[in-house]
């Protein structure tokens, strides 16, 4: 027998008038007052208005792979950004942060410094354009105020237009979120409690030295290496299959290449590591793997039957994040 459907409660009619509806989280109440969640109300309109998805929003920026890692993998990190033509008067610095308090898109400190949050919902199909819009609004915001999320058009500048492309992208990975506040060692009360909760939820993460966008992280049962790579996906999967077929993807005893995922147009191989294998223990075998991978990438002969089976196993365990 077919299951009876529960009667739907009719939500209030949105009373938006001509005022623009702010962008909020998908599960938050819609600001129009309809009583629905944003994703089921004006968020649906916003989704339909999204421009064509830009598969590699950070392409052309220095450190593209690290941009992806900080967006998807790293809990707490910052990077000092340089703008084309220098900083506006009254803005001593611009810092990219993985996440900001209350998931603010950006924050203008009391001293005029700007913090730009990377791990936020995107309003259009081009994350680079959304971030550029937020950055521009943060540069002119009143000191001491957060910058709210807003819809952006499809014809504004992108990060590639605003940032100095000759400045290296050099992330600093933090053990916690003390960078949220100035003089963090002196905070008390609710601010201290909020920092403690955020820090407790952060997965310990380390960027391996000497390698591009390779991040070790610690979880309760095992550790992992997650390595964002900019090689063309098909070529990279072929190379990984060649190595996997002969045991060349191992990083040592107890390690295993378990698959990969796609994020913002790049491929991210993932290894399981023993819980006792620390970041410093991972650097040397990862560097040796990078050398083996370079050789496999240069091999353009057809895959053998065994290599094709290895490739099939890798692709069957591939997940797309963005």
C-alpha positions in Angstrom: 0.0 0.0 0.0 1.3 3.4 -0.9 2.4 5.5 2.0 0.1 8.5 2.7 1.8 11.9 2.3 1.7 14.2 5.3 -0.2 17.4 4.5 2.0 20.3 3.8 1.7 23.4 6.0 1.5 26.4 3.7 4.2 28.9 4.5 3.6 32.6 4.8 3.8 34.5 1.5 7.2 36.3 1.3 6.9 40.0 1.9 10.1 41.1 0.2 8.8 44.1 -1.7 11.5 45.7 -3.8 14.2 45.2 -1.2 17.0 42.8 -2.2 17.0 39.6 -0.2 20.4 39.0 1.5 22.2 35.7 0.9 22.3 33.4 4.0 23.1 29.8 4.7 21.0 27.3 2.8 19.4 25.9 6.0 18.8 29.3 7.6 15.3 30.9 7.6 14.9 33.0 4.5 15.3 36.7 5.3 12.1 37.5 3.3 10.0 36.2 6.3 8.3 33.4 4.4 9.0 30.9 7.2 10.8 28.6 4.7 14.5 27.7 4.7 16.5 29.9 2.4 17.3 27.0 0.0 13.6 26.4 -0.5 12.7 30.0 -1.0 14.8 32.8 -2.4 17.8 30.6 -2.4 16.1 28.6 -5.1 15.9 31.8 -7.2 19.5 32.6 -6.5 20.5 29.1 -7.6 18.7 29.4 -10.8 20.4 32.8 -11.4 23.9 31.3 -10.9 26.1 31.7 -13.9 27.8 28.8 -15.5 30.0 27.0 -13.0 33.7 27.9 -13.3 35.5 24.6 -12.9 38.9 26.0 -11.9 38.1 29.3 -10.1 41.7 29.7 -8.9 43.4 28.9 -12.2 46.0 31.6 -12.9 46.6 32.5 -9.3 50.0 31.6 -7.7 49.5 28.5 -5.6 46.3 27.3 -7.2 46.6 23.9 -5.5 47.0 25.5 -2.1 44.0 27.8 -2.7 42.0 24.6 -3.2 43.5 22.9 -0.1 42.7 25.9 2.1 39.1 26.0 0.7 38.4 22.2 1.2 41.0 20.6 3.5 42.6 22.8 6.0 40.8 24.0 9.1 42.9 26.9 10.2 45.3 28.8 7.9 46.1 32.3 6.8 47.9 33.9 3.8 49.0 37.5 3.4 47.7 38.8 0.1 49.2 41.6 -2.0 47.0 43.7 -4.2 47.8 45.1 -7.6 48.8 48.7 -7.2 49.2 48.3 -3.4 46.9 48.7 -0.5 44.3 51.5 -0.2 45.0 54.2 2.4 43.9 53.1 5.9 44.2 49.3 5.0 47.5 48.1 6.6 47.1 44.5 5.4 44.8 42.0 3.6 44.8 38.4 5.0 43.1 35.4 3.5 41.7 33.1 6.2 40.2 29.6 5.9 37.3 30.6 8.0 36.2 33.6 10.1 34.0 33.8 13.3 30.3 33.3 12.6 31.2 32.3 9.1 31.6 35.9 8.1 32.7 36.4 4.5 35.1 39.1 5.5 36.0 41.3 8.5 37.5 44.8 8.7 39.4 45.0 12.0 39.4 48.1 14.2 42.9 49.0 12.8 41.6 48.8 9.2 43.2 45.4 8.4 41.0 43.1 6.2 40.4 39.4 6.8 38.9 37.6 3.9 37.2 34.2 4.6 37.6 31.4 2.0 35.3 28.7 3.3 31.9 30.3 2.6 29.0 29.6 0.4 29.4 31.0 -3.1 26.6 33.2 -4.6 27.4 32.5 -8.2 29.1 29.9 -10.2 32.5 31.7 -10.0 34.1 31.5 -6.6 36.9 33.8 -7.7 34.4 36.6 -8.7 32.5 36.1 -5.4 35.6 36.4 -3.3 36.8 39.5 -5.3 33.4 41.2 -4.7 33.6 40.5 -0.9 37.2 41.7 -0.9 36.3 45.0 -2.6 33.4 45.6 -0.1 35.7 44.8 2.8 38.3 47.4 1.7 35.7 50.1 2.0 33.8 48.8 5.1 33.8 50.7 8.3 36.7 49.6 10.6 35.5 47.2 13.3 32.7 45.6 11.2 32.0 42.3 9.5 31.1 42.1 5.8 27.8 40.4 5.0 27.2 38.0 2.1 25.6 39.5 -0.9 24.7 38.4 -4.4 27.2 39.5 -7.0 26.9 40.1 -10.7 28.6 38.1 -13.4 30.6 41.0 -14.8 32.7 42.2 -11.9 36.5 41.6 -11.3 37.9 38.3 -10.2 40.7 37.6 -7.8 43.0 37.3 -10.8 42.3 41.0 -11.5 42.8 42.3 -8.0 45.8 40.3 -6.6 49.4 40.8 -7.4 50.2 37.7 -9.4 53.9 38.0 -8.9 53.6 37.4 -5.1 54.0 33.8 -4.0 51.1 32.2 -2.2 52.6 31.1 1.2 50.0 29.6 3.6 50.7 29.5 7.4 48.8 26.6 8.9 47.7 27.2 12.5 46.9 24.8 15.3 43.8 26.9 16.2 41.9 30.1 15.4 43.7 32.6 17.6 44.2 34.6 14.4 40.6 35.6 14.7 41.3 38.1 17.4 44.2 40.5 18.3 46.0 39.7 21.5 44.3 36.3 21.7 46.3 35.4 24.8 44.3 38.0 26.7 40.8 37.2 25.7 38.3 36.1 28.3 34.6 35.3 28.6 32.5 34.4 25.6 35.3 35.1 23.1 37.6 32.7 24.9 34.9 30.0 25.1 34.2 30.4 21.4 37.8 30.0 20.5 38.1 27.0 22.7 35.2 25.3 21.0 36.5 26.1 17.5 40.0 24.8 18.4 38.6 21.6 19.8 36.8 20.8 16.5 39.9 21.5 14.3 41.6 18.5 12.8 45.4 18.8 13.4 46.9 19.6 10.0 50.4 20.2 8.7 51.6 21.4 5.3 54.6 19.2 4.2 57.7 21.2 3.5 59.3 21.1 0.1 56.1 19.8 -1.6 53.3 21.7 -3.2 49.9 21.5 -1.5 50.6 18.2 0.4 48.8 18.2 3.8 49.2 15.7 6.6 46.3 15.4 9.0 45.6 13.5 12.2 42.3 11.7 13.0 41.5 9.4 15.9 41.9 6.1 14.1 44.5 6.9 11.4 46.3 9.7 9.8 46.1 10.9 6.2 48.0 12.6 3.5 45.8 14.7 1.1 47.8 16.1 -1.8 46.2 18.6 -4.2 47.8 18.2 -7.7 47.5 20.4 -10.8 48.4 17.7 -13.4 45.7 17.0 -16.0 43.3 14.5 -14.4 43.5 11.8 -17.1 47.3 12.0 -17.2 47.6 11.9 -13.4 45.2 8.9 -13.1 47.3 7.0 -15.7 50.5 7.8 -13.8 49.0 6.7 -10.5 47.7 3.5 -12.1 51.2 2.7 -13.5 52.7 3.1 -10.0 49.8 1.4 -8.2 50.2 -1.7 -10.3 53.8 -2.2 -9.1 53.3 -1.0 -5.5 54.9 2.4 -6.3 52.2 4.4 -4.6 53.1 3.2 -1.1 54.7 5.7 1.3 55.9 3.0 3.6 54.7 0.1 5.8 51.0 0.4 6.7 50.3 3.2 4.1 47.9 2.9 1.3 46.6 5.1 -1.6 42.9 4.8 -1.0 41.6 7.0 -3.8 41.2 10.6 -4.8 38.6 13.3 -5.1 38.1 16.3 -7.4 37.9 19.8 -6.0 37.6 23.0 -8.1 39.0 21.3 -11.2 42.0 19.6 -9.5 42.6 16.0 -8.4 43.4 15.2 -4.8 45.0 11.8 -4.1 44.5 10.5 -0.5 46.6 8.1 1.5 45.8 6.3 4.7 48.7 6.4 7.1 49.4 4.6 10.4 48.4 6.6 13.5 52.0 6.7 14.6 53.2 8.3 11.3 53.7 12.0 12.0 54.0 14.8 9.4 57.8 14.8 9.7 57.8 11.0 9.1 55.8 11.6 5.9 57.9 14.2 4.2 60.8 12.0 3.0 58.6 9.1 1.5 56.3 11.7 0.0 59.2 13.4 -1.7 60.4 10.0 -3.0 56.9 9.4 -4.4 56.9 12.7 -6.1 60.0 11.6 -8.0 58.4 8.3 -9.0 55.3 10.2 -10.1 57.3 12.5 -12.3 58.7 9.5 -14.1 55.2 7.9 -14.5 53.8 11.2 -15.9 56.4 11.2 -18.6 55.5 7.7 -19.7 52.9 7.9 -22.6 52.9 4.3 -23.6 49.5 2.5 -23.5 48.5 1.1 -20.1 48.9 -2.7 -19.6 46.0 -4.8 -18.6 47.1 -4.8 -15.0 47.5 -1.0 -15.1 44.1 -0.6 -16.5 42.6 -2.6 -13.7 44.5 -0.4 -11.2 43.1 2.7 -12.9 39.6 1.3 -12.8 40.0 0.7 -9.0 41.2 4.3 -8.5 38.5 5.9 -10.6 35.8 3.8 -8.9 36.8 5.4 -5.6 36.9 9.0 -6.9 34.6 11.5 -5.4 33.8 15.0 -6.7 33.5 17.7 -4.0 33.1 20.8 -6.3 
